[in-house]
């Protein structure tokens, strides 16, 4: 029998079981929520403590210990430009060229407009043995690549949202002031701009997540003419050199340098940016 407000008078065993289960699962959900919230807070505090500790080690010139703390932060999944920048500085102080260049490259990937990162990356690369001069490209291609990489995928996504909201706002305003050719054109232009920014955000996100660029980590390696240890040596490449990954055959990767040279090296010799 049910009362008018939905409560059950003398519920059956099935109904009692349903009420119990609903109550039980509600309690479990609440417990899980509080545990996850506490874990998130504890993790944030742990990262903050690691960061303070790493900075203290850096200031006291204990760069090895600072590196351990920064690496722990990254291992926990907290990756940002500042952490990689500080990590690169530590490796630079220890004259570890490859890891220094790698850290600065990763920092620049997350914050492409940061002048300090750009400057320190140049300093780190100046310690590299190989002075690779990039092939000159058409000015329009360089401008286009610089334009896209000038902002991160998140920035392009924000621009896309702003453009579409402006488009909606112009469309709504047109109902009050009367539709005319100008409001229609503005609505259409901002809508197109939104889709363009969205496309650039997706492209930049793919670049950020699936980088084809890498940095050589070993002191030196002979670049081969084929994916075979017995193939001919083409040229010698040294630690810290930036390479572009083109293809993979077994444990061998086909690479290209900025100067256009192409060859093969084994996968254990580099780390992706």
SULBELHU-V536132 format. One record per backbone hydrogen bond with DSSP energy under -1.0 kcal/mol. CO is the residue of the C=O (numbers start at 1). NH is the residue of the N-H. E is the energy in kcal/mol with one decimal. If there is no record, write none. Layout:
co:CO nh:NH e:E
co:CO nh:NH e:E
//
This chain:
co:1 nh:9 e:-2.6
co:3 nh:6 e:-1.6
co:7 nh:3 e:-2.6
co:12 nh:16 e:-2.6
co:13 nh:17 e:-2.3
co:14 nh:18 e:-2.0
co:15 nh:19 e:-2.5
co:16 nh:20 e:-2.6
co:17 nh:21 e:-2.6
co:18 nh:22 e:-2.6
co:19 nh:23 e:-2.4
co:20 nh:24 e:-3.1
co:21 nh:25 e:-3.1
co:22 nh:26 e:-1.7
co:23 nh:27 e:-2.0
co:24 nh:28 e:-2.4
co:25 nh:29 e:-2.6
co:26 nh:30 e:-2.2
co:27 nh:31 e:-2.5
co:28 nh:32 e:-2.7
co:29 nh:33 e:-2.4
co:30 nh:34 e:-2.4
co:31 nh:35 e:-2.5
co:32 nh:36 e:-2.8
co:33 nh:37 e:-2.3
co:34 nh:38 e:-2.5
co:35 nh:39 e:-2.7
co:36 nh:40 e:-2.2
co:37 nh:41 e:-2.3
co:38 nh:42 e:-2.9
co:39 nh:43 e:-2.6
co:40 nh:44 e:-2.4
co:41 nh:45 e:-2.5
co:42 nh:46 e:-2.4
co:43 nh:47 e:-2.4
co:44 nh:48 e:-2.2
co:45 nh:49 e:-2.3
co:46 nh:50 e:-2.4
co:47 nh:51 e:-2.5
co:48 nh:52 e:-2.3
co:49 nh:53 e:-2.4
co:50 nh:54 e:-2.7
co:51 nh:55 e:-2.3
co:52 nh:56 e:-2.1
co:53 nh:57 e:-2.3
co:54 nh:58 e:-2.2
co:55 nh:59 e:-2.4
co:56 nh:60 e:-1.6
co:57 nh:62 e:-3.0
co:58 nh:61 e:-1.7
co:61 nh:63 e:-1.2
co:62 nh:66 e:-2.0
co:63 nh:67 e:-2.4
co:64 nh:68 e:-1.7
co:65 nh:69 e:-1.8
co:66 nh:70 e:-2.5
co:67 nh:71 e:-2.7
co:68 nh:72 e:-1.7
co:69 nh:73 e:-1.8
co:70 nh:74 e:-2.1
co:71 nh:75 e:-2.5
co:72 nh:76 e:-1.6
co:73 nh:78 e:-1.7
co:74 nh:77 e:-1.8
co:77 nh:79 e:-1.1
co:80 nh:84 e:-1.9
co:81 nh:85 e:-2.5
co:82 nh:86 e:-2.5
co:83 nh:87 e:-2.3
co:84 nh:88 e:-2.6
co:85 nh:89 e:-1.9
co:86 nh:90 e:-2.0
co:87 nh:91 e:-2.3
co:88 nh:92 e:-2.3
co:89 nh:93 e:-2.3
co:90 nh:94 e:-1.4
co:91 nh:96 e:-2.9
co:92 nh:95 e:-1.4
co:95 nh:97 e:-1.2
co:96 nh:100 e:-1.9
co:97 nh:101 e:-2.7
co:98 nh:102 e:-2.3
co:99 nh:103 e:-2.3
co:100 nh:104 e:-2.2
co:101 nh:105 e:-2.5
co:102 nh:106 e:-2.3
co:103 nh:107 e:-2.1
co:104 nh:108 e:-2.7
co:105 nh:109 e:-1.8
co:106 nh:110 e:-1.1
co:107 nh:111 e:-1.5
co:111 nh:114 e:-1.5
co:114 nh:118 e:-2.0
co:115 nh:119 e:-2.5
co:116 nh:120 e:-2.5
co:117 nh:121 e:-2.3
co:118 nh:122 e:-1.8
co:119 nh:123 e:-1.9
co:120 nh:124 e:-2.5
co:121 nh:125 e:-2.5
co:122 nh:126 e:-1.5
co:124 nh:127 e:-1.3
co:125 nh:128 e:-1.6
co:138 nh:142 e:-2.1
co:139 nh:143 e:-2.5
co:140 nh:144 e:-2.0
co:141 nh:145 e:-2.5
co:142 nh:146 e:-2.5
co:143 nh:147 e:-2.3
co:144 nh:148 e:-2.1
co:145 nh:149 e:-2.4
co:152 nh:156 e:-2.2
co:153 nh:157 e:-2.1
co:154 nh:158 e:-2.1
co:155 nh:159 e:-2.4
co:156 nh:160 e:-2.0
co:157 nh:161 e:-2.0
co:158 nh:162 e:-2.5
co:159 nh:163 e:-2.5
co:160 nh:164 e:-2.1
co:161 nh:165 e:-2.0
co:162 nh:166 e:-2.2
co:163 nh:167 e:-2.2
co:164 nh:168 e:-2.2
co:165 nh:169 e:-2.6
co:166 nh:170 e:-2.7
co:167 nh:171 e:-2.0
co:168 nh:172 e:-2.4
co:169 nh:173 e:-2.7
co:170 nh:174 e:-1.8
co:172 nh:175 e:-1.4
co:173 nh:176 e:-1.3
co:173 nh:177 e:-2.2
co:180 nh:184 e:-1.8
co:181 nh:185 e:-2.2
co:182 nh:186 e:-2.7
co:183 nh:187 e:-2.4
co:184 nh:188 e:-2.2
co:185 nh:189 e:-2.8
co:186 nh:190 e:-2.5
co:187 nh:191 e:-1.7
co:188 nh:192 e:-2.4
co:189 nh:193 e:-2.7
co:190 nh:194 e:-1.9
co:191 nh:195 e:-1.8
co:192 nh:196 e:-2.2
co:193 nh:197 e:-2.5
co:194 nh:198 e:-2.1
co:195 nh:199 e:-2.2
co:196 nh:200 e:-2.2
co:197 nh:201 e:-2.3
co:198 nh:202 e:-2.3
co:199 nh:203 e:-2.3
co:200 nh:204 e:-2.7
co:201 nh:205 e:-2.2
co:202 nh:206 e:-2.1
co:203 nh:207 e:-1.8
co:204 nh:208 e:-2.3
co:205 nh:209 e:-2.3
co:206 nh:210 e:-2.3
co:212 nh:245 e:-3.9
co:213 nh:273 e:-2.4
co:214 nh:243 e:-2.8
co:215 nh:271 e:-1.9
co:216 nh:240 e:-2.6
co:219 nh:239 e:-1.8
co:221 nh:237 e:-2.7
co:223 nh:234 e:-3.6
co:224 nh:264 e:-2.2
co:226 nh:228 e:-2.8
co:228 nh:231 e:-1.7
co:232 nh:225 e:-1.9
co:235 nh:223 e:-2.9
co:237 nh:221 e:-2.4
co:238 nh:241 e:-1.6
co:241 nh:216 e:-2.4
co:243 nh:214 e:-2.5
co:244 nh:256 e:-1.9
co:247 nh:254 e:-2.5
co:249 nh:252 e:-2.0
co:251 nh:267 e:-2.5
co:252 nh:249 e:-2.7
co:253 nh:265 e:-2.2
co:254 nh:246 e:-3.2
co:254 nh:247 e:-1.0
co:255 nh:263 e:-1.8
co:256 nh:244 e:-2.1
co:257 nh:260 e:-1.9
co:258 nh:135 e:-2.4
co:261 nh:257 e:-2.5
co:263 nh:255 e:-3.2
co:264 nh:224 e:-3.0
co:265 nh:253 e:-3.3
co:266 nh:269 e:-1.4
co:267 nh:270 e:-1.1
co:269 nh:217 e:-2.7
co:269 nh:218 e:-1.1
co:271 nh:215 e:-2.4
//
